Amino acid sequence: MNKDMLAHYTQIVKYFGQILGPHYEIILHVMDPDGGSHIGAIANGELSERNMDAPLTDFALQMVREKKYLTSPFISGYRGIMPNGREFKSSTMFITDDDNQLLGLLCVNFDIKAYEGIANQILSLAGSPNRVGATNELDLDYTERFAPNIEQLIRQTVPEHYLDPNIRLLPKQRLEIIKDLNHQNIFQIKGAVTEVANVLNISEPSVYRYLKQVNGE
């Protein structure tokens, strides 16, 4: 994504962040030439507790890996879940060039709780037994989990029983973890090797050795 395009989409993020209001998070992820990504702009990031250093979500990484942008210009109406349990109604638009190369992701996350309570009060006043739930009308085939940093994203991906600091992992268990993280495209995020090494309590050279095994080198 060149400077002019980045400036254009940055203004779009600011614009929609202002007119939609504080219950909508607007975020621009820019794809890097080396296969990684970074946040180019964000509005109302306090909703997901993310800042400019936050990584792509697990579902965003999946969409990039599966090249969803080749078959659809956007995906809308899926569920997003924060570590604190807050739920969003989320949508992502793919930004591509003339050759269908992915340049970025423009994501919109709506805080469902903001209007759920009001809707239920109206239903109650009307004498309706129905209630609005956070998962109503959402595509439950897709669930996105937000992480404020790479470490949290890794911990969301690695099975919890492997994260017990009192358990010494076997080499084959570490290899399986590295294989899964690699499959999830975690290592395309800048700084991922260092964070994986810290989480697994191993050295960075060890992470690279496991990656070579995973990639058959």
C-alpha positions in Angstrom: 0.0 0.0 0.0 1.6 3.3 -1.1 1.6 6.5 0.8 -1.3 8.0 -1.1 -3.5 5.0 -0.6 -2.6 4.8 3.1 -3.5 8.5 3.6 -6.8 7.9 1.8 -7.8 5.0 4.0 -6.6 6.7 7.1 -9.1 9.5 6.4 -11.8 6.9 5.9 -11.0 5.3 9.3 -11.2 8.8 11.0 -14.4 9.7 9.1 -16.3 6.6 10.0 -15.0 6.5 13.5 -16.4 10.0 14.1 -19.8 9.6 12.3 -20.6 6.1 13.6 -19.6 7.1 17.2 -17.8 5.5 20.1 -19.5 2.1 19.9 -17.8 1.4 16.6 -14.1 0.5 16.3 -12.7 1.1 12.8 -9.2 -0.3 12.1 -7.0 -0.4 9.0 -4.5 -3.3 8.8 -1.7 -2.8 6.2 -0.1 -5.8 4.7 3.7 -5.6 4.5 5.8 -6.7 1.5 7.5 -9.4 3.7 4.2 -11.0 4.4 3.6 -9.4 7.8 1.3 -6.6 8.7 0.9 -3.5 10.8 -1.9 -1.2 11.9 -2.1 1.9 9.7 -4.9 3.6 11.5 -7.4 3.0 14.2 -10.5 4.8 15.6 -12.1 4.0 19.0 -9.5 1.4 19.7 -10.4 1.5 23.4 -13.4 -0.8 22.6 -11.0 -3.8 21.9 -8.2 -2.4 24.1 -5.9 -2.4 21.1 -3.4 0.2 19.9 -1.1 0.7 16.9 1.1 -2.2 18.0 -1.7 -4.8 18.2 -1.4 -7.8 15.8 -4.0 -9.2 13.4 -6.7 -11.4 15.1 -6.8 -15.1 14.7 -9.6 -14.9 12.2 -8.0 -12.2 10.2 -4.9 -14.4 9.9 -7.1 -17.3 8.8 -8.7 -15.1 6.1 -5.4 -14.0 4.8 -4.0 -17.6 4.8 -7.1 -18.9 2.9 -7.0 -16.0 0.5 -10.7 -15.1 1.1 -10.1 -11.9 -0.8 -10.0 -13.8 -4.0 -13.6 -15.0 -3.8 -15.3 -12.1 -1.9 -14.6 -8.4 -1.5 -15.7 -8.5 2.2 -17.0 -10.7 5.0 -19.6 -9.3 7.3 -21.7 -10.1 10.3 -19.4 -12.5 12.2 -18.8 -12.6 15.9 -15.8 -11.1 17.6 -14.9 -11.9 21.2 -12.6 -9.9 23.5 -10.6 -11.6 26.3 -13.0 -10.0 28.8 -15.9 -11.7 27.1 -17.3 -8.6 25.4 -18.8 -9.4 22.0 -18.7 -7.5 18.7 -20.5 -7.7 15.4 -17.6 -7.6 13.1 -17.0 -7.1 9.3 -13.9 -6.9 7.2 -13.4 -5.4 3.7 -10.4 -6.6 1.7 -8.3 -3.9 0.0 -6.6 -5.3 -3.1 -4.7 -4.0 -6.2 -5.5 -4.5 -9.9 -3.7 -7.9 -9.7 -5.8 -9.1 -6.7 -2.8 -8.8 -4.3 -3.9 -8.1 -0.8 -2.9 -4.6 0.4 -4.9 -4.3 3.6 -8.0 -5.0 5.6 -10.5 -2.4 6.7 -12.4 -3.8 9.7 -15.4 -2.5 11.6 -16.4 -3.8 15.0 -19.7 -2.9 16.6 -20.1 -3.2 20.4 -23.3 -5.3 20.6 -23.9 -4.6 24.3 -24.3 -0.9 23.5 -27.9 -1.4 22.2 -28.8 -4.8 23.5 -29.9 -3.4 26.9 -32.0 -0.7 25.3 -33.7 -3.2 22.9 -34.6 -5.5 25.8 -36.1 -2.6 27.7 -38.3 -1.8 24.8 -39.3 -5.4 24.4 -40.1 -5.5 28.1 -42.3 -2.4 27.9 -44.1 -3.9 25.0 -44.9 -7.0 27.0 -42.8 -9.2 24.8 -41.2 -12.4 26.3 -38.5 -12.2 23.6 -35.1 -10.9 24.4 -32.2 -9.8 22.2 -29.1 -11.9 22.7 -25.5 -11.1 21.6 -25.4 -14.0 19.1 -28.7 -13.2 17.4 -28.3 -12.8 13.6 -24.6 -13.3 13.7 -22.7 -15.8 11.5 -21.5 -18.2 14.1 -19.4 -20.1 11.6 -16.9 -17.3 12.0 -15.7 -16.3 15.5 -12.9 -13.7 15.8 -10.8 -13.4 19.1 -9.2 -10.1 19.8 -5.8 -9.8 21.4 -4.1 -6.6 22.5 -0.6 -7.9 21.7 1.3 -10.9 20.1 1.8 -12.7 23.4 -2.0 -12.8 24.1 -2.6 -14.0 20.5 -0.1 -16.8 21.0 -1.7 -17.8 24.3 -5.1 -17.9 22.6 -3.7 -20.3 20.0 -1.6 -22.7 22.2 -3.6 -25.3 24.3 -3.8 -24.1 27.9 -2.3 -27.2 29.4 0.9 -26.5 27.4 1.2 -23.1 29.1 1.7 -24.4 32.7 5.1 -23.0 33.8 5.5 -26.1 36.0 5.4 -28.5 33.0 8.5 -29.1 30.9 7.4 -29.7 27.4 8.9 -32.5 25.3 10.6 -31.7 22.0 7.7 -33.3 20.1 5.2 -31.2 22.0 7.2 -28.0 21.2 7.3 -29.0 17.6 3.6 -29.6 17.5 3.0 -26.1 19.0 5.4 -24.5 16.5 3.6 -26.3 13.7 0.2 -25.1 14.8 1.4 -21.5 15.2 3.0 -21.6 11.8 -0.2 -23.0 10.3 -2.1 -20.0 11.9 0.4 -17.6 10.3 1.5 -16.3 13.7 5.1 -16.1 12.5 4.1 -13.6 9.8 3.6 -11.1 12.6 6.7 -9.0 13.4 8.3 -10.0 16.7 6.5 -13.3 16.9 9.6 -15.5 17.2 10.7 -13.6 20.3 7.2 -13.8 21.9 6.9 -17.5 21.1 10.3 -18.1 22.6 9.2 -16.3 25.8 5.9 -18.1 26.1 7.5 -21.6 25.6 10.5 -20.7 27.7 13.0 -21.6 25.0 15.6 -19.7 23.0 14.9 -17.9 19.7 17.4 -20.1 17.9 15.4 -23.1 19.1 12.2 -21.6 17.6 14.0 -21.2 14.3 15.2 -24.8 14.4 11.7 -26.1 15.0 10.4 -23.9 12.2 13.0 -25.5 9.8 11.7 -28.9 10.8 8.1 -27.8 10.2 9.0 -26.4 6.8 11.0 -29.5 5.9 14.3 -27.7 5.6 
